[in-house]
Amino acid sequence: MKIKRFFAKDIRQALRQVRETLGADAVILSNKPVDGGVELVAAMDYDASAYEVQESPNHSSAEPPPANVTPFTKPEPESAVSSHQPEPQVQPQSRVNQPAPKVEWSQDPMLVEMREEMKSLRRMVENELSGLSWREMSANQPHAKELLRRLISLDLSPDICKQLVESVGAVETIDQAWRKALYFLATEVATVGDSLLDQGGVVALIGPTGVGKTTTIAKLAARYALRHGNRHVALISTDNYRIGAQEQLNTYARILDVPIRSAANAEELSIALNCFADKRLVLIDTAGMSQRDIRLSEQLSMLYGDHKQVRCFLTLSATTQQSAQEQAIRAFSVARPEACVLTKVDEAATLGGTLSALIHSAMPVAFMADGQKVPEDIHLARAHTLVSRAATLSETGNMEYGDEYLAMTLGGVRANAHV
């Protein structure tokens, strides 16, 4: 391995020197600011495996055994033993059966410091490159710059924003670019048809606590009753955790004049489903739980265990942060939800985070709810409607981002690409 030190006025010149001297495969070992510029230490023909040392169990160590341990020696042949007095037998110690020690180089202070310096250097390079990319975009693609600014104001994920900018390509005006970007965004949002209200079946709404599952159950039951008659609808509640949850659903059942039963376990759920076997639509209201609740798998096992006919729909609130929505989608995926019902759309300040979570997880949307009125405030999900709402919210929200933030956003997308 060849190691060489470089000095330059800035990081760009130093990296250029490294590339010209050692080639494109050189590895940066450290960097630090010095008087008049920066100092880089780079290596050529760097082999990281050469620094991974592990003692083999069959490898004899030069380290002498501890004082209280007698070395284990190979016994002599029987003829040799009979020619002299036998020596006392010494039992080998547990050292023979112990796993071979492994040197943890990651704990070496110098290597830890070197790793942190390399991370710092990587961030410096990424920030420098993102600034160059942003300035280049500003000079050569002014429409792309403004389009990225507008897409970021939707609260979309940076990776989706960058992908949309690349999809739009060269256009004559920013308005054309904006319309094309919204069109491409709508094509990324999957939706399902009106199969729930047309086909019926046994449908369970699952999701985190406080997302509005019970109210959504009432809206769906009311819409189905208006279309097909209330004699074909029944309700089941499995929420035995939240105080007053079943009473709220009982109230809706009395208003709609539909039967209702409660089920605390899988056996009771089977009994309830058998009682409602003649109903075209059976809606199951489940207990709202955090995606981190240890009881979540137990609650969901009631639905996907022995009840193959149960169709699950995930209920998500549009007011929830994108990261929490993606965590909920992953946590409730064990129930294999067909689609999601998006609630509290009228309360959301932005919809970009929700759209990003749906796109990242490829989760289709069935319905969107935007109020408390039963059954008026629930609608079939349309991708262009959700995107139009997101655009309207961005215009009224007055979310402005400066060039520095947008340049950092480009850098973040580039950094995530290397993860």
C-alpha positions as CSV (number, residue, x, y, z in Angstrom):
1,M,0.0,0.0,0.0
2,K,1.3,3.4,-1.0
3,I,0.4,6.4,1.3
4,K,1.0,10.0,0.3
5,R,0.1,13.3,1.8
6,F,-1.3,16.2,-0.2
7,F,-1.7,20.0,0.5
8,A,-4.0,22.3,-1.4
9,K,-5.9,25.6,-1.0
10,D,-9.3,23.8,-0.9
11,I,-10.8,20.4,-0.9
12,R,-11.5,20.3,-4.7
13,Q,-7.8,21.0,-5.6
14,A,-6.7,18.4,-3.1
15,L,-9.0,15.8,-4.5
16,R,-7.8,16.6,-8.0
17,Q,-4.2,16.1,-6.9
18,V,-5.1,12.7,-5.4
19,R,-6.8,11.6,-8.6
20,E,-3.9,12.8,-10.8
21,T,-1.2,11.2,-8.6
22,L,-2.7,8.0,-7.3
23,G,-5.6,7.4,-9.7
24,A,-9.4,7.1,-9.4
25,D,-9.1,4.1,-7.1
26,A,-7.3,6.0,-4.3
27,V,-8.7,5.9,-0.8
28,I,-8.8,9.0,1.4
29,L,-7.5,8.1,4.9
30,S,-7.8,11.5,6.6
31,N,-8.3,15.2,6.1
32,K,-7.8,18.2,8.2
33,P,-7.6,22.0,7.8
34,V,-4.1,23.5,7.9
35,D,-2.7,27.0,7.4
36,G,-3.4,28.1,3.9
37,G,-5.7,25.2,3.0
38,V,-6.4,21.5,3.7
39,E,-4.3,18.4,4.1
40,L,-5.3,15.0,2.8
41,V,-3.7,11.6,3.4
42,A,-4.5,9.1,0.6
43,A,-3.6,5.6,-0.1
44,M,-3.3,3.5,-3.3
45,D,-3.8,-0.3,-3.3
46,Y,-5.6,-0.1,0.0
47,D,-6.8,-3.5,1.2
48,A,-9.2,-3.2,4.1
49,S,-9.2,-7.0,4.7
50,A,-5.5,-6.8,5.6
51,Y,-6.5,-5.0,8.8
52,E,-9.0,-7.7,9.9
53,V,-7.0,-10.0,12.2
54,Q,-8.6,-13.1,13.7
55,E,-6.7,-15.8,15.6
56,S,-7.4,-19.3,14.3
57,P,-8.2,-22.0,16.8
58,N,-5.5,-24.1,15.3
59,H,-3.0,-21.3,15.3
60,S,-0.4,-21.5,18.1
61,S,-0.1,-18.3,19.9
62,A,3.2,-16.9,21.1
63,E,1.5,-15.6,24.2
64,P,2.5,-17.8,27.2
65,P,-0.3,-19.4,29.1
66,P,-1.4,-18.0,32.4
67,A,0.5,-19.1,35.5
68,N,-2.4,-21.2,36.8
69,V,-2.9,-23.1,33.6
70,T,-0.8,-26.1,32.6
71,P,-0.3,-26.4,28.9
72,F,-2.0,-29.3,27.3
73,T,0.6,-31.7,25.7
74,K,0.3,-34.6,23.4
75,P,0.6,-37.9,25.4
76,E,3.6,-40.1,24.7
77,P,3.3,-43.6,23.2
78,E,2.4,-46.4,25.5
79,S,5.9,-48.0,25.3
80,A,7.5,-44.8,26.4
81,V,5.1,-44.4,29.3
82,S,5.9,-47.9,30.7
83,S,9.6,-47.2,30.8
84,H,9.4,-44.6,33.6
85,Q,7.1,-43.5,36.4
86,P,3.9,-42.0,35.1
87,E,3.5,-38.3,35.7
88,P,0.5,-36.9,37.5
89,Q,-2.4,-36.4,35.1
90,V,-3.4,-32.7,34.7
91,Q,-6.8,-31.9,33.3
92,P,-6.7,-29.4,30.5
93,Q,-8.4,-26.1,31.3
94,S,-11.3,-24.5,29.5
95,R,-8.8,-22.5,27.4
96,V,-8.9,-25.2,24.8
97,N,-12.7,-24.9,24.3
98,Q,-12.8,-21.1,24.4
99,P,-13.5,-19.4,21.1
100,A,-10.5,-17.8,19.5
101,P,-10.0,-14.2,20.4
102,K,-10.8,-11.6,17.7
103,V,-9.1,-8.3,17.5
104,E,-11.8,-5.6,17.2
105,W,-10.0,-3.0,15.1
106,S,-13.2,-0.9,15.0
107,Q,-12.5,0.0,18.7
108,D,-9.0,1.3,18.0
109,P,-9.1,5.1,18.8
110,M,-7.0,6.0,15.7
111,L,-9.3,4.0,13.4
112,V,-12.4,5.5,15.0
113,E,-11.0,9.0,14.5
114,M,-10.0,8.1,10.9
115,R,-13.5,6.9,10.2
116,E,-15.1,10.0,11.6
117,E,-12.7,12.1,9.5
118,M,-13.7,10.2,6.4
119,K,-17.4,10.7,7.2
120,S,-16.7,14.4,7.6
121,L,-14.8,14.5,4.3
122,R,-17.6,12.8,2.6
123,R,-20.1,15.3,3.9
124,M,-17.8,18.1,2.8
125,V,-17.6,16.7,-0.7
126,E,-21.3,16.0,-1.0
127,N,-22.1,19.6,0.2
128,E,-19.6,21.0,-2.3
129,L,-21.0,18.9,-5.1
130,S,-24.6,19.7,-4.2
131,G,-23.7,23.4,-4.3
132,L,-22.1,22.9,-7.7
133,S,-25.1,21.0,-9.0
134,W,-27.5,23.7,-7.8
135,R,-25.5,26.5,-9.3
136,E,-25.2,24.6,-12.6
137,M,-29.0,24.0,-12.5
138,S,-29.7,27.6,-11.8
139,A,-27.5,28.7,-14.8
140,N,-28.4,26.1,-17.3
141,Q,-31.9,24.9,-16.3
142,P,-33.8,27.8,-14.7
143,H,-37.1,26.0,-15.1
144,A,-35.8,22.9,-13.4
145,K,-34.6,25.0,-10.5
146,E,-38.0,26.7,-10.0
147,L,-39.8,23.3,-10.5
148,L,-37.7,21.7,-7.8
149,R,-38.5,24.6,-5.5
150,R,-42.3,24.2,-6.1
151,L,-42.1,20.4,-5.6
152,I,-40.3,20.8,-2.3
153,S,-43.0,23.2,-1.2
154,L,-45.5,20.3,-1.6
155,D,-43.6,18.6,1.2
156,L,-42.6,15.7,-1.1
157,S,-39.6,13.6,-0.4
158,P,-36.4,15.0,-2.1
159,D,-35.9,11.8,-4.0
160,I,-39.4,12.0,-5.5
161,C,-38.9,15.7,-6.3
162,K,-35.6,15.0,-8.1
163,Q,-37.2,12.1,-10.0
164,L,-40.1,14.3,-11.2
165,V,-37.7,17.0,-12.3
166,E,-35.9,14.5,-14.4
167,S,-39.1,13.1,-15.8
168,V,-40.4,16.5,-16.9
169,G,-37.2,17.2,-18.9
170,A,-36.8,20.3,-21.0
171,V,-40.0,22.5,-21.4
172,E,-40.6,26.0,-22.6
173,T,-42.3,27.5,-19.5
174,I,-42.4,26.8,-15.8
175,D,-46.2,26.4,-16.0
176,Q,-45.8,23.6,-18.5
177,A,-43.2,22.0,-16.3
178,W,-45.4,22.3,-13.2
179,R,-48.4,20.7,-14.9
180,K,-46.3,17.8,-16.3
181,A,-44.8,17.3,-12.8
182,L,-48.2,17.1,-11.2
183,Y,-49.4,14.7,-13.9
184,F,-46.4,12.4,-13.3
185,L,-46.9,12.6,-9.6
186,A,-50.5,11.5,-10.0
187,T,-49.4,8.5,-12.0
188,E,-47.2,7.4,-9.1
189,V,-50.2,7.3,-6.6
190,A,-52.0,4.0,-6.9
191,T,-55.8,3.9,-6.3
192,V,-58.4,1.1,-6.3
193,G,-62.0,1.2,-7.6
194,D,-65.3,1.1,-5.8
195,S,-64.9,-2.7,-5.2
196,L,-65.7,-2.4,-1.5
197,L,-69.1,-0.8,-1.9
198,D,-69.9,-2.9,-4.9
199,Q,-68.7,-6.4,-3.9
200,G,-69.1,-6.1,-0.1
201,G,-67.6,-9.0,1.9
202,V,-66.0,-9.0,5.3
203,V,-63.9,-5.9,5.7
204,A,-61.7,-5.0,8.7
205,L,-60.3,-1.5,9.2
206,I,-56.9,-1.6,10.9
207,G,-54.5,1.2,11.8
208,P,-52.8,3.2,14.6
209,T,-54.8,4.8,17.4
210,G,-56.6,8.1,16.8
211,V,-56.8,7.9,13.0
212,G,-60.6,7.7,12.8
213,K,-61.4,4.1,12.2
214,T,-64.8,4.0,14.0
215,T,-66.1,7.1,12.2
216,T,-64.9,5.7,8.9
217,I,-66.7,2.4,9.6
218,A,-69.9,4.4,10.2
219,K,-69.4,6.3,6.9
220,L,-68.8,3.1,4.9
221,A,-71.8,1.4,6.5
222,A,-74.1,4.3,5.8
223,R,-73.0,4.6,2.2
224,Y,-73.5,0.9,1.6
225,A,-76.9,1.0,3.3
226,L,-78.0,3.9,1.1
227,R,-77.1,2.0,-2.0
228,H,-78.2,-1.6,-1.1
229,G,-80.3,-1.3,2.1
230,N,-79.4,-1.6,5.8
231,R,-80.6,-5.2,6.0
232,H,-77.5,-6.2,4.2
233,V,-75.0,-4.5,6.6
234,A,-73.6,-5.7,10.0
235,L,-70.9,-4.4,12.3
236,I,-68.4,-6.1,14.6
237,S,-66.2,-4.5,17.2
238,T,-63.0,-6.1,18.5
239,D,-61.8,-3.0,20.4
240,N,-61.7,-4.0,24.0
241,Y,-58.9,-1.6,24.9
242,R,-60.2,1.9,24.4
243,I,-62.8,3.1,26.9
244,G,-66.1,3.9,25.2
245,A,-65.0,2.6,21.8
246,Q,-67.8,0.0,21.5
247,E,-70.4,2.4,22.8
248,Q,-69.5,4.8,20.0
249,L,-70.0,2.1,17.4
250,N,-73.2,0.9,19.1
251,T,-74.5,4.5,18.7
252,Y,-73.8,4.4,15.0
253,A,-75.4,1.0,14.7
254,R,-78.7,2.2,16.3
255,I,-78.8,5.2,14.0
256,L,-78.2,3.1,10.9
257,D,-80.5,0.3,12.3
258,V,-77.9,-2.4,11.6
259,P,-77.0,-5.3,13.9
260,I,-73.7,-5.3,15.9
261,R,-71.7,-7.8,17.9
262,S,-68.4,-7.6,19.9
263,A,-65.6,-10.1,19.7
264,A,-62.7,-10.3,22.2
265,N,-60.8,-13.2,20.6
266,A,-60.6,-15.3,17.5
267,E,-63.2,-17.7,18.7
268,E,-65.8,-15.0,19.3
269,L,-65.0,-13.4,16.0
270,S,-65.7,-16.7,14.2
271,I,-69.1,-16.9,16.1
272,A,-70.0,-13.4,15.1
273,L,-69.1,-14.0,11.4
274,N,-71.2,-17.1,11.4
275,C,-74.1,-15.1,12.8
276,F,-73.7,-12.5,10.0
277,A,-73.2,-15.1,7.2
278,D,-76.3,-13.8,5.4
279,K,-75.0,-10.2,5.3
280,R,-73.5,-8.8,2.1
281,L,-71.1,-6.4,4.0
282,V,-69.7,-7.0,7.5
283,L,-67.4,-4.2,8.8
284,I,-65.0,-5.0,11.6
285,D,-63.8,-2.1,13.8
286,T,-60.4,-3.1,15.4
287,A,-58.5,-1.6,18.3
288,G,-56.2,1.3,17.4
289,M,-52.7,0.5,18.5
290,S,-49.3,2.1,18.0
291,Q,-47.0,0.4,15.5
292,R,-44.7,-0.2,18.5
293,D,-47.3,-1.8,20.7
294,I,-46.3,-5.4,21.7
295,R,-50.0,-6.4,21.6
296,L,-50.3,-5.4,17.9
297,S,-49.4,-8.9,16.5
298,E,-51.9,-10.5,18.9
299,Q,-54.7,-8.2,17.7
300,L,-53.9,-8.7,14.1
301,S,-53.7,-12.4,14.4
302,M,-57.4,-12.5,15.0
303,L,-58.0,-11.3,11.4
304,Y,-55.4,-13.1,9.3
305,G,-55.2,-16.4,11.3
306,D,-58.2,-18.6,10.5
307,H,-60.3,-16.0,8.8
308,K,-59.2,-16.1,5.2
309,Q,-62.3,-14.2,4.1
310,V,-61.5,-11.1,6.0
311,R,-60.2,-8.2,3.8
312,C,-58.1,-5.7,5.6
313,F,-57.9,-2.0,4.8
314,L,-55.3,0.2,6.6
315,T,-56.5,3.5,8.0
316,L,-54.0,6.3,7.9
317,S,-54.3,9.9,9.0
318,A,-53.2,12.6,6.6
319,T,-52.0,14.7,9.6
320,T,-49.4,12.1,10.6
321,Q,-45.7,12.7,9.7
322,Q,-44.4,10.8,6.7
323,S,-41.9,8.7,8.8
324,A,-44.6,7.6,11.2
325,Q,-46.9,6.7,8.3
326,E,-44.2,4.5,6.7
327,Q,-43.6,2.8,10.0
328,A,-47.3,2.1,10.4
329,I,-47.5,0.7,6.9
330,R,-44.6,-1.7,7.7
331,A,-46.0,-2.7,11.1
332,F,-49.5,-3.5,9.8
333,S,-48.3,-5.2,6.6
334,V,-48.5,-8.6,8.4
335,A,-52.3,-8.3,8.0
336,R,-51.8,-7.9,4.2
337,P,-54.0,-4.8,3.7
338,E,-55.4,-4.5,0.2
339,A,-55.4,-0.7,0.3
340,C,-55.6,2.2,2.7
341,V,-58.3,4.7,3.7
342,L,-56.9,8.2,4.1
343,T,-58.6,10.2,6.9
344,K,-58.4,13.8,8.2
345,V,-57.5,15.1,4.8
346,D,-59.3,18.4,5.7
347,E,-57.0,18.8,8.8
348,A,-53.7,18.3,7.0
349,A,-51.4,21.3,6.5
350,T,-49.6,19.4,3.6
351,L,-50.2,16.2,1.7
352,G,-46.8,15.7,0.2
353,G,-45.5,13.6,3.0
354,T,-48.5,11.3,2.8
355,L,-48.1,11.0,-1.0
356,S,-44.5,10.2,-0.5
357,A,-45.2,7.5,2.1
358,L,-47.8,5.9,-0.3
359,I,-45.4,6.0,-3.2
360,H,-42.5,4.6,-1.3
361,S,-44.6,1.7,0.1
362,A,-46.6,1.2,-3.1
363,M,-49.8,1.3,-1.0
364,P,-52.9,2.0,-3.0
365,V,-55.7,4.3,-1.7
366,A,-59.3,3.2,-1.6
367,F,-61.1,6.1,0.1
368,M,-60.3,9.6,1.5
369,A,-62.3,11.2,4.3
370,D,-62.3,15.0,4.8
371,G,-64.8,15.7,7.6
372,Q,-67.0,14.3,10.4
373,K,-70.3,14.2,8.6
374,V,-71.7,10.7,8.1
375,P,-71.8,9.6,5.3
376,E,-71.1,12.7,3.2
377,D,-67.4,13.2,4.1
378,I,-66.0,10.1,2.5
379,H,-65.1,9.8,-1.2
380,L,-63.5,7.4,-3.6
381,A,-59.8,8.1,-3.8
382,R,-58.7,9.7,-7.0
383,A,-55.0,10.3,-7.6
384,H,-55.5,13.6,-9.4
385,T,-57.8,14.9,-6.6
386,L,-55.2,14.2,-4.0
387,V,-52.4,15.8,-6.0
388,S,-54.6,18.9,-6.7
389,R,-55.3,19.2,-3.0
390,A,-51.6,19.0,-2.2
391,A,-50.9,21.7,-4.8
392,T,-53.6,24.0,-3.3
393,L,-52.2,23.5,0.2
394,S,-48.7,24.4,-0.9
395,E,-50.1,27.6,-2.5
396,T,-51.9,28.7,0.7
397,G,-49.2,27.5,3.0
398,N,-46.6,30.0,1.8
399,M,-43.7,27.6,2.3
400,E,-40.6,29.2,0.8
401,Y,-37.2,27.5,0.7
402,G,-33.9,29.3,-0.1
403,D,-31.2,28.2,-2.4
404,E,-29.1,26.9,0.4
405,Y,-31.8,24.5,1.6
406,L,-32.5,23.3,-1.9
407,A,-28.8,22.7,-2.5
408,M,-28.6,20.7,0.7
409,T,-31.7,18.8,-0.5
410,L,-29.8,17.7,-3.7
411,G,-26.9,16.7,-1.5
412,G,-29.2,14.6,0.7
413,V,-30.6,12.8,-2.3
414,R,-27.1,12.0,-3.5
415,A,-26.1,10.8,0.0
416,N,-29.1,8.5,0.2
417,A,-28.2,7.0,-3.1
418,H,-24.9,5.7,-1.6
419,V,-26.6,4.1,1.5
